[in-house]
Amino acid sequence: MAERTAQSLWQQFLALTQEMKKFIDKDDVDMFFDLAKQRETVFRWIEALPADDFRGTSEGEALLAELKPLDLAMQQAAKRWLNTARHRSESVEAYTRAYDFDEAPTLMRGFDKAY
């Protein structure tokens, strides 16, 4: 297994963030969450490093400058998806409550009697 350097981990973190943004934009939430778990693992590895000697380099600063707006855009896309999902769920619940078929609608009452 290759040694985990700060540079390689940050590059992996950036790549996972880019992929997460692609999949949330495609509305593929399962893959988005899978990538989010992977990204969380990579970040734990970064935190566990004895020293993050990459962040202070010009290459590290450039990577972080690329990561920040991408991360923000991905978070906003995820929030939009969540709001849309909540709205859809609320619409379905409202429709279900309005047409609760366990309690027969007024129109159907009386038709179950044998005449």
Secondary structure, 3 states (H helix, E strand, C coil): CCCCCHHHHHHHHHHHHHHHHHHHHCCCHHHHHHHHHHHHHHHHHHHHCCCCCCCCCHHHHHHHHHHHHHHHHHHHHHHHHHHHHHHHHHHHHHHHHHCCCCCCCHHHCCCCCCC
